[in-house]
Amino acid sequence: MRVSVVGAGLGGLALAQGLRGAGIEAEVFERDPGITARFQGYRLVLNPTGFRAVRECLPVRWHALLDEIVMDASAEQLILDPQLTEIGRLGAGRTGTVVDRQVLRHLLLTGLTVHTGAALTGYDVLADGTVQSRFAGRDPARADLLVGADGVNSAVRGVLSPRTFPTDTGVRFVIGRTPLTDEFASLDRAYGSKITGDGVSLLLGAMRFRTPPKEAAERLAPEVSLPDIGDYVRWAMILPPNGSLESLSAQDAVLSRMDGWHPELRALVEQADPDNSTLLSIRVVEPGQRWAAGPVTLLGDAIHATSPTGGNGANTALRDADLLRRCLVKADEGRQDLLDAIDDYERQMFEYGTEAVRNSLERLPAFAPEATNS
């Protein structure tokens, strides 16, 4: 069996790793001109299902390395005012495993065949049931299955399910990262909590590696090359819907809403790396009607993009990857027809993917009160 995966995000790479481990040929096609063309290095909290999924897709020999470059999620999830005074509680702290997206992505890239600068322009299902993908500036690729793991603006989805498209919630958020130095030691209780004031919410999360990733890879898996990065704070500010801040830089957009805030909170944003800070819109993709059965399917944000307030985007994409891996292994071993295996995957994925999007939208007004769940 041969599988073409379009998109080198976490979900697509996890699927390709899982297939590679099962002896199934998988090639990844990424439209970006290079793997590091865009910064993708923010912390994620993987729930037990998401962490188990990525672990199952990785070779067993890398499990010790994975365990060494993560941290446990533990936070009281308080609600604080801009002076860091407790004014409420969000409820029980989230349990799970904290990972750095950039580090995890490099681990997942190891040993894979990845073609960069490969923007999909379309595909054709051939008479023999295989699918041929077409790309700008490179030769077509033929496979038994094409998987669109190419994000919110999925080119694969545009052909497969053209009536499924992103919806802009109107909410904006700014995300950035700042080295975790002793200067910010007193902010420890704010990590994992929500700081609210002036119609915005600021969310902080610490990333503390058990062992620096580069050092851990050199010791536990020399064939893996991981980024040389240290501990940091990921901060994200949820802005009111339809704000007119696009003309400002990411940091200035945040600082403009922080007049009178605690000086260490302002310093945290001021000392962030501008290249690693960005202003983004919150868009969602809700799965619509199932498409006709065939050798093309979707994974992750391409079919169920969630609001980040649900904390389940990466988790759901990784769940997709592991589920599709298991379905394809059955087909490759002759225990199930390929189209039946794809149908099994899609039936389950549509169910939990739809629920993930709805859950994320239900949680959005808690961080952006003017948002609606329409």
CORKAFEN-V538294 format. One record per backbone hydrogen bond with DSSP energy under -1.0 kcal/mol. NH is the residue of the N-H (numbers start at 1). CO is the residue of the C=O. E is the energy in kcal/mol with one decimal. If there is no record, write none. Layout:
# CORKAFEN-V538294
NH	CO	E
NH	CO	E
This chain:
# CORKAFEN-V538294
3	25	-2.3
4	145	-2.8
5	27	-3.2
6	147	-2.9
7	29	-2.8
13	9	-2.3
14	10	-2.5
15	11	-2.2
16	12	-2.2
17	13	-2.6
18	14	-2.6
19	15	-2.6
20	16	-2.4
21	17	-2.3
23	20	-1.4
24	19	-2.8
25	1	-1.4
27	3	-2.2
28	113	-2.7
29	5	-2.9
30	115	-3.1
37	34	-1.6
44	99	-3.1
46	97	-3.4
51	47	-2.8
52	48	-2.2
53	49	-2.0
54	50	-2.1
55	51	-2.1
56	52	-2.3
57	53	-1.3
62	59	-2.1
63	60	-1.8
66	62	-2.5
67	63	-2.4
68	64	-1.1
69	65	-1.0
71	98	-1.8
73	96	-2.1
79	88	-2.8
80	194	-2.9
81	85	-2.1
84	81	-2.7
87	79	-3.3
88	79	-1.2
90	77	-3.3
97	46	-2.7
98	71	-3.8
99	44	-2.6
101	42	-2.4
104	100	-2.8
105	101	-2.7
106	102	-2.0
107	103	-2.0
108	104	-2.5
109	105	-1.7
112	109	-2.1
115	28	-3.3
117	32	-3.1
118	30	-2.8
121	134	-2.8
122	134	-1.2
124	132	-2.3
126	130	-2.8
129	126	-2.1
131	143	-2.9
132	124	-3.1
133	141	-3.2
134	122	-3.4
136	119	-2.4
138	135	-1.0
141	133	-2.0
143	131	-2.3
144	2	-2.3
145	2	-1.1
146	295	-2.4
147	4	-3.0
148	297	-3.0
149	6	-2.5
149	147	-1.0
154	151	-1.6
158	154	-1.3
159	156	-1.0
160	156	-2.7
161	157	-2.9
164	161	-2.4
167	284	-2.9
169	282	-2.4
173	280	-2.8
174	237	-2.1
175	278	-2.4
176	235	-2.5
178	233	-2.1
180	231	-1.9
181	179	-1.1
184	181	-1.7
185	182	-1.9
187	184	-1.5
188	185	-1.4
190	187	-2.1
191	188	-1.2
192	204	-3.5
193	190	-2.0
194	78	-2.7
195	202	-2.7
196	80	-2.6
197	200	-2.0
200	197	-1.6
201	238	-1.6
202	195	-3.2
203	236	-3.3
205	234	-2.2
207	232	-3.1
211	68	-1.2
216	212	-2.6
217	213	-2.5
218	214	-2.1
219	215	-1.6
220	216	-2.7
221	217	-2.3
224	221	-2.6
229	227	-1.3
232	207	-1.7
233	178	-3.1
234	205	-3.4
235	176	-2.3
236	203	-2.2
237	174	-2.4
238	201	-2.9
239	172	-3.3
242	170	-3.4
243	240	-1.0
248	245	-2.0
253	249	-2.5
254	250	-1.4
255	251	-3.0
256	252	-2.2
257	254	-1.8
258	255	-1.7
261	258	-2.1
262	82	-2.6
266	262	-1.8
267	263	-2.5
268	264	-1.8
269	265	-1.4
270	266	-2.8
271	267	-2.3
272	269	-1.3
273	177	-1.4
276	273	-1.7
277	274	-1.4
278	175	-2.4
280	173	-3.2
282	171	-2.6
284	167	-2.3
285	305	-1.8
297	146	-2.3
299	148	-2.3
302	299	-1.2
303	300	-2.2
304	300	-2.3
310	307	-1.9
311	308	-1.3
316	312	-2.3
317	313	-2.0
318	314	-2.5
319	315	-2.1
320	316	-2.3
321	317	-2.2
322	318	-2.3
323	319	-2.5
324	320	-3.2
325	321	-2.2
326	322	-2.2
327	323	-2.2
328	324	-2.6
329	325	-2.2
330	326	-1.6
331	327	-1.6
332	328	-2.9
333	329	-2.0
334	331	-1.3
335	330	-2.4
341	337	-2.2
342	338	-2.4
343	339	-2.1
344	340	-2.3
345	341	-2.1
346	342	-2.8
347	343	-2.5
348	344	-1.7
349	345	-2.9
350	346	-2.8
351	347	-1.1
352	348	-2.2
353	349	-2.6
354	350	-2.0
355	351	-1.5
356	352	-2.0
357	353	-1.9
358	354	-2.2
359	355	-2.5
360	356	-2.0
361	357	-2.0
362	358	-2.1
363	359	-1.4
366	363	-1.0
367	364	-2.0
368	364	-2.2
371	368	-2.9
